[in-house]
Amino acid sequence: MRKCILILIFVFAPINSLFSNPIVLPQAFISEFKFDGNNNWYLEIDFEYSMPFQKQDFDSICISSRDGFSRIRLDNIQDNTDIFVVTSDSLMTSLSINRDGDDIKLHSFLSDLPYDVGVDSLCFGNLSGSVIDSIQTGYSVTRIGYYLFSKDKSPTIGLPNDTCGTCGTLYGRIYDKNNISVTTGNFKLDNPVFFRNDGTYFTRVFSRKAICRFIIYNYMPGGSRTVRIDSLRLNINPDSLYESDIHFQTDYLVGLKDSYQQPISDLEVLNYPNPFNSRTNFKVQIPPNLQNEKMNIDIFNVIGQKIVSIKVMNNSLLYWDGKDYYGNQVSSGRYHYQLRSGNKVYKNGSVILLK
């Protein structure tokens, strides 16, 4: 009997540990990048989305560009460093980065794994797929969010990033799907939208190349939804003005009473790992008063298309393998999920698939 008990302890202990302590692997991320007047480059690296730097964790951290691949010297980097700056002098071998346009990648190789655990990238300039156009002297590219870079007119290389000098102003008019002017409402793109007395809107947006297909409508405290809009192409610089009207493709005042998020404090969804590579888990905790409801976790892509629905059993562990209804592997990127029962949405969240 003692042997059986010991076996059960060893079998279930790792599972309980996994639920309470999702594993986050060490990884280096691009935090900020700039050129000086002599075309020398400066790359700021941080570990904001990972865990503090420990030299023993890494076999190496490498940087690549269209010119080649080189290893970063880590000899002088102290453990628990949050931010450090890399230049061409920090590399084992020379590596050039083209100011007109390049694709920088940061590779993290761990001591106990034979492959890079993560590749962070920044594409800029005149290349297809770039998120920032050319980087002038006195400007940098700074990371605002996991998937969001912005041009910055007040670089802070070597210091924690801020949002000062990263936004331009977008303005114009908003029209509903019947082409009637919208002059009031609680909307948001990167930041809240404000309306002037003449009915025009203005908002601050981060300085980057982007295509916006949704606007957020906060229709009640704690409740919001996205409204599909005609594609809005942006390429805005810090402190510049960019005029563009916004046209809704769908109604934004229909069905709100039936689709608002229910404020259930003891209903929980734990999603891990996030970001994920091959599989992400959903640990769902449903209170007794809701256990008779039929619930699903619906997963949507960034344009609002539902790609898969996962049936929820009471207090169950579910997973998504990054595939759609038809078993096709979906592309890397951000996906939104909702825990819902019919028209009632109980929890919202997002998950990032990395390949």
N, C-alpha and C positions, 0 to 999 in steps of 0.2 A: 504493500500500500504506500509506503514512504516513497518508493521509487516512482510510482505513478504520480504522486503529488508533485515531486520535484520536476518531472517532465512537463506537467501542466504549467508550473510556474515559469519554466524557461520558454515554453511556447507562447504564453500570453503576455509575459512581461514586455517583450519588444513591441507588441501591438499597442499596448497601453501607452508605452513611451512614445510611439509614433503619433498617436492622437494628441498627446499633450505637448510634444516638442518636435514639430516639423523640422526636418533637416534643411539648413541653408548652407550651401557650399560657398567657400571663399571665391570671390571673383573681383577683378579690377574693372572699373568703369571709367569711360571718358567723361570728365566733368566740365572742362573748358579748354578751348584751343584758340591760339592766335598767332599772327606773324608780326615781327617788328619791321621797321623801315628798311632793314637790310635783308629781308626775306628769311631771317632766322625764325624757326617755329618753336612754340612752347605748348606743351601738352600737360594739362592738369589731370591727375588720376585720383579717384576717390573710391571708397568702398561703401557708399551710402546704401546700396541695395543688396549688400552682402553681409559680411561680418568684419570686424576690425582686422587690419593687416597683421599677420604673424609670419615672419620669414620662413619658419619651419613648414608652413602649409604649402608653400609654392616651390615647385621645381623651377619655374621661370614665368616671367610675364614678358610677352613679346608684342611688338608693334609691326604692322605691315601697311604698305601703301602700294600704289601702282608701280612704284620703283622696286619694291622687294620686301624683305622680311628681316627683322633684326631683334636681338634679345636686349632687354633693358637690364642695366647693372642695378642690382638690389643691395650691394654691399653696404651702402651708407644709409639705407632706409631703416629706421628704428621700428621695432614692434609697436603695435597699437597706433601707428601713424594714420591719421584720418585722410590727409591730403598730401600728395607730393607732386613735384613738377618735373617733367622729363623734357630734355632738349636733345639735339643731335649728339652732344657730348656725353649723354647718359647711356648711349648704346654701345654694344659690343662691336658692331660694324656700322659703317655709314649708311644712312638712309635719307633720301630726299623726299620732300612732300611738295607737290606742285601747287603753287598759290592760285593758279587759274582754275584748278579743279582736281580733286583727288578723293580717294575712298580709303579712309583710315580705319584700321581694325586693330582692336586690342585683344590679345589672346592670353587666357589664364590657364597655365598648366600646373596641376597640383602634384605634390610629392608622391602621393600614393595612387595616382591614376595615370594611365598611359596616353590620355588624350586631353585636349583642351576642354575644360568644363563649360566654358562660355566664351563667346566672341561678341564684343561690343563694337559698334561701328558708327562712323560719321562720314556721310557723303556730302560734299559741298562743291560749289562752283559750277563749271560748265558741263558736268557729267549728267547723264540720264539718271534719274532717281535721286538727285541731290535734294537735300532739305533746306539748304542755305545757299544763296548765290555767293559771289566773290566776297572775300574777307578783306576789307580795307585796313590800312594802318590805323591804329587807335581803336579798332573794334575787335571783338572776339566772338566765338560761338560758345554759348553757355547752356548747360543742361538745366531745364526747368522741371521736367518730369521724366518718368522712365522712358517714354517714347517721344519726348518733346525737347527739341533744341531750339534756341532762339539766338538771333544776332544781338550783341550787347555793345552799346556805345560806352560803357563804363566797366572795362574788364577788371576782374578781381583774381587774377592768376595767383595761386598760392593761398587764397583765403576762401572761406565758404561762399558759395554763390548767393546772389540776391537777384531781385527782378528789376532793380533800378536800371533804366536805360535799355530795357528789352522790348518795349511796346510802342506800336504806332496806333493811330486812331482811324478806325473804320466808321464811315458815316453814310447816310442815305435815307431811303424810305423802306418800310416793310409793308408787304402786301399779302393778304390771305389768298387762298386758292381761287377765290372769285374776283381777284384783282382789286379788292377793296382795301384802302389804306388802313393799316393797323397803327394806332397812335398811343396805345397804352398796353401794359402787361409786364409781367416779371420774367424777362427773357435773359438768356446768358449764352455767349459763345465761349471765348477764353475767360472773359470777365463779364460782369453784369452789363446789360444794355439799358441806356437811359434815353428818354424821349424829351425833345425840346418842345416849346410852346407851339412851334409851327408844324409839329407832327413828324419831324425827321428824328432819326435815332443816331446815337453815336456810342461806341464802345472801344475799349482798349484791347488790342490783340497782339499776341507775341509775334516778333519779327522773323518770319520764316516763309518758305514756300509751302503752301498747303491747299487742299481742296476740302471745303466744309460742305457736308451734305445734311447736317442736322443742326438744329438750334434747340437748346434746353428751355423748357417752359415750366417754371416753378409756380404751380397753380394753387398751392396751399403750403403752410409751414410743414416742412418735412416730406412734402410730396412733389415729385417732378416727373416730367415725361419728355421725350424727345419728339420734335416735329420735323418731318422731312422737308427739305428746302431744295430749290434748284441749286445745282452745284455752284459753289462760291469759290472762285480761284483767287488765292491771296499770294502776294509776294511783296511784303511791306517791310520798310526799314524803321528803325527806332525813331520816334518823334516825328514821323512823316504822316501825311494825311492820305487816305485811300477811300475813294467814293465808290460805293456799290450798293444797289438796292437788293433786298432780300425778298424772295418769293416763296411762300409756303406751297407745298404740293398737297398737303392733307389738312383736314380740320384740326384745330387745336383746342376747341372747347366742347368736343363731343365725347360723351362717355366717361367724363372725369368722375362722376359720382360713383360709378360702378368699378372703376379701375384704380382707385387710390391705394397707396400702400398701407396695410393694416398695421397699427402700432402694437405689435405683440412683443413684449419685452423678453419673455421666456422662450421664444422660438429662435433657434440659433442655426446658422449654417457656417461650418468651418471648412474653408477651401485650402487645400495644400497638396503638393507644393505649388506655389504661385510666385513667379513664372514656372512653367513646366515644359518638359521636352517630349515625353511619350505618354504620360498619364497623370491626371490630376484627380484628387479625391474630394468628395463632398460629404462631410459628416453632418447629418441633419438631426437636430433635437426638436421634437414636436411636443408641445404641452398636451396634457390629457384632453382638454376641451376641444382640441382640433384634430384628434387622431382618427376621427370618422370621416374627415374630408379627404377627397382624392386629390393628391398634390403631385406636381411635376416640377422638375428643374428644366426650364426651357433655355436654350443657349442660342444667342443671336450673333451675327457678324456685325461689322461696323456700319453697314448700310441698313440694318434693321431686319434682315431676313432670318427667320428661324431655321437653324440648320440641324438641330436635333432636340429631342425631348426625352428626359430620363424620368421614369416613374419612381416616385418616392414611397417607400414603405416606412412605417413608423419607426423613428429613431434608428435609421439605417445608415450604413456606409455605402456610398455610391461612387462611381468613377466615370470620367470621360476620357476616352483615348484619342481625342483630337480628330475624330471622324464624323462625317455627316450621316443623315438618314440612310444613305445608300452604301455606306462603308468606305467612302472616299476620304482620303486624308486631306484635311483643310490646310490652308497656308498659314505661315507664321503671322502673328499679330495679336491684337486685343479683341477679346470676345466678351459679350455681356451675358449675364445669366439672371434669371428670375425664378424664385420659388413662388409658385402660384397655384391657386385652386380656382378654376374657371376664370372669371374676370377679376378675382382678388389677387393682388400682388403682395406677398408677405415680406419678401427680402429681395434686394437688388445687389448685384456685385459685378465685378469684372475679373477676368482671368487672362493671362498672357501666355501664348504658345510660342516657344522658341525652338528653332531647329538648327 
